[in-house]
Amino acid sequence: MNGPMQVLFQYTSEQLVRSFLSPTQERLFGRRLDALEESLLGTMTDAQKDLWDQWRGAETDYDLLYEQALFQAAFALARELG
């Protein structure tokens, strides 16, 4: 993404998206994810935990890439409709 598009993406991600999320559901799902991850990590060896950390990092990178592509697609659609 170019500079202005990156700024719009950051603003949208950090400010606008939250207004579309239910705070109650976000907390509920966040707690559930945390509890499940804690339970899973409790069953793992140190080597498995290291692999888990690598996997989570790769997943986070992919999720960001996907979110940026989704934002660009929505922006392109808005321009077409405008």
C-alpha positions as semicolon CSV with decimal commas, in nm:
position;residue;x (nm);y (nm);z (nm)
1;M;0,000;0,000;0,000
2;N;0,115;0,351;-0,065
3;G;0,162;0,607;0,213
4;P;-0,183;0,773;0,210
5;M;-0,357;0,436;0,179
6;Q;-0,155;0,306;0,476
7;V;-0,261;0,607;0,684
8;L;-0,627;0,548;0,596
9;F;-0,591;0,178;0,678
10;Q;-0,435;0,251;1,016
11;Y;-0,703;0,507;1,102
12;T;-0,980;0,270;0,997
13;S;-0,827;-0,025;1,184
14;E;-0,754;0,166;1,503
15;Q;-1,058;0,397;1,519
16;L;-1,348;0,301;1,296
17;V;-1,355;-0,078;1,316
18;R;-1,411;-0,070;1,692
19;S;-1,739;0,118;1,638
20;F;-1,868;-0,181;1,441
21;L;-1,775;-0,437;1,708
22;S;-1,995;-0,522;2,000
23;P;-1,783;-0,456;2,310
24;T;-1,959;-0,739;2,493
25;Q;-1,896;-0,991;2,218
26;E;-1,538;-0,872;2,168
27;R;-1,463;-0,925;2,538
28;L;-1,640;-1,263;2,538
29;F;-1,453;-1,394;2,235
30;G;-1,124;-1,246;2,357
31;R;-1,156;-1,419;2,694
32;R;-1,251;-1,746;2,528
33;L;-0,952;-1,732;2,295
34;D;-0,719;-1,650;2,585
35;A;-0,856;-1,937;2,795
36;L;-0,828;-2,186;2,511
37;E;-0,475;-2,077;2,428
38;E;-0,373;-2,103;2,793
39;S;-0,519;-2,454;2,812
40;L;-0,345;-2,557;2,492
41;L;-0,010;-2,416;2,602
42;G;-0,044;-2,610;2,927
43;T;-0,035;-2,934;2,730
44;M;0,272;-2,848;2,520
45;T;0,641;-2,912;2,555
46;D;0,883;-2,620;2,526
47;A;0,960;-2,717;2,165
48;Q;0,590;-2,724;2,082
49;K;0,543;-2,384;2,247
50;D;0,822;-2,241;2,032
51;L;0,653;-2,383;1,722
52;W;0,320;-2,242;1,842
53;D;0,477;-1,897;1,878
54;Q;0,613;-1,920;1,524
55;W;0,273;-2,029;1,393
56;R;0,096;-1,744;1,575
57;G;0,345;-1,496;1,431
58;A;0,285;-1,626;1,079
59;E;-0,091;-1,619;1,135
60;T;-0,074;-1,260;1,259
61;D;0,130;-1,157;0,953
62;Y;-0,119;-1,326;0,721
63;D;-0,419;-1,173;0,899
64;L;-0,270;-0,825;0,858
65;L;-0,203;-0,890;0,489
66;Y;-0,560;-1,010;0,444
67;E;-0,705;-0,712;0,634
68;Q;-0,506;-0,471;0,416
69;A;-0,629;-0,644;0,100
70;L;-0,986;-0,635;0,228
71;F;-0,952;-0,264;0,305
72;Q;-0,812;-0,195;-0,042
73;A;-1,095;-0,393;-0,203
74;A;-1,357;-0,201;-0,002
75;F;-1,189;0,128;-0,093
76;A;-1,185;0,032;-0,462
77;L;-1,551;-0,067;-0,445
78;A;-1,642;0,264;-0,280
79;R;-1,463;0,451;-0,560
80;E;-1,650;0,248;-0,823
81;L;-1,984;0,320;-0,657
82;G;-1,903;0,687;-0,602
